[in-house]
């Protein structure tokens, strides 16, 4: 299934990369690779992630790539990556549509 990264999720990746680069650019590059590679699993196995506890909706799920949560929505034709959040961050309100 096609995986689509929303603008919000892409912005999260950029922010993560900028922050981690302050200490180690090579580690930041590897981290972003791990996060984006994990989305391939979601494309192959859309229901492999757990339902996000804060939302309790079957179509909004997450996979963990420590210490980050990759939150996504399962649609008929594609997967939308909605957010990439550090586990300590507050989960945003449920996206509409």
Phi and psi in degrees as a GROMACS rama.xvg file:
@    title "Ramachandran Plot"
@    xaxis  label "Phi"
@    yaxis  label "Psi"
@TYPE xy
-68.6058  137.133  UNK-2
-108.427  124.117  UNK-3
-114.4  124.414  UNK-4
-90.1671  121.689  UNK-5
-72.173  161.757  UNK-6
-57.5975  -39.3654  UNK-7
-61.2034  -46.6661  UNK-8
-65.3956  -38.7831  UNK-9
-63.4564  -41.6109  UNK-10
-61.9707  -38.6887  UNK-11
-60.9568  -44.1947  UNK-12
-60.4441  -43.5395  UNK-13
-61.3096  -43.3425  UNK-14
-64.6106  -42.5696  UNK-15
-60.4764  -46.7418  UNK-16
-61.4479  -46.3273  UNK-17
-58.9529  -44.7058  UNK-18
-64.7375  -48.6281  UNK-19
-70.0411  -31.7375  UNK-20
-60.0551  -26.6956  UNK-21
-57.0316  -29.4588  UNK-22
-103.087  -35.6186  UNK-23
-164.193  108.387  UNK-24
-65.1114  -42.5459  UNK-25
-59.3177  -41.0277  UNK-26
-66.2961  -40.1848  UNK-27
-60.3391  -43.0249  UNK-28
-62.1273  -44.2259  UNK-29
-64.9665  -39.2665  UNK-30
-62.775  -46.2355  UNK-31
-63.902  -38.4361  UNK-32
-61.5905  -44.5832  UNK-33
-60.3922  -43.5833  UNK-34
-65.6707  -45.058  UNK-35
-70.9071  -35.9773  UNK-36
-63.79  -35.8338  UNK-37
-62.6926  -29.531  UNK-38
-66.4426  -23.3179  UNK-39
-64.1533  -37.838  UNK-40
-58.9525  -43.1858  UNK-41
-62.1136  -38.8798  UNK-42
-65.3584  -36.189  UNK-43
-79.8883  -36.1926  UNK-44
-132.488  76.1272  UNK-45
-56.5075  -31.7712  UNK-46
-95.2435  11.8759  UNK-47
-72.4658  -25.6337  UNK-48
-79.6285  159.825  UNK-49
-83.6923  157.284  UNK-50
-64.4352  134.82  UNK-51
-67.7587  118.804  UNK-52
-57.1477  -36.004  UNK-53
-69.2397  -23.2877  UNK-54
-102.019  -34.5903  UNK-55
53.2886  44.1403  UNK-56
-122.882  131.74  UNK-57
-63.8844  -24.9238  UNK-58
-87.216  -10.3201  UNK-59
-112.792  116.372  UNK-60
-130.397  174.438  UNK-61
-147.472  151.305  UNK-62
-122.173  151.199  UNK-63
-106.111  129.748  UNK-64
-126.825  89.1887  UNK-65
-45.2322  135.369  UNK-66
-94.9398  24.95  UNK-67
-105.258  152.235  UNK-68
-109.887  126.584  UNK-69
-103.569  108.762  UNK-70
-98.6938  132.063  UNK-71
-142.2  159.931  UNK-72
-114.103  131.702  UNK-73
-89.2623  122.134  UNK-74
-116.236  175.286  UNK-75
-62.2432  -43.2379  UNK-76
-108.448  -12.2012  UNK-77
-158.274  169.054  UNK-78
-109.4  129.578  UNK-79
-104.039  117.817  UNK-80
-77.8845  117.166  UNK-81
-93.2552  -36.022  UNK-82
-160.795  153.234  UNK-83
-128.806  109.177  UNK-84
-123.36  143.273  UNK-85
-65.7512  143.042  UNK-86
-54.7679  -24.6794  UNK-87
-86.0887  -9.24634  UNK-88
-78.3482  151.696  UNK-89
-72.778  139.796  UNK-90
-75.5101  132.897  UNK-91
-69.6056  166.476  UNK-92
-62.519  158.185  UNK-93
-63.1858  126.991  UNK-94
-65.1204  146.436  UNK-95
-80.9748  167.746  UNK-96
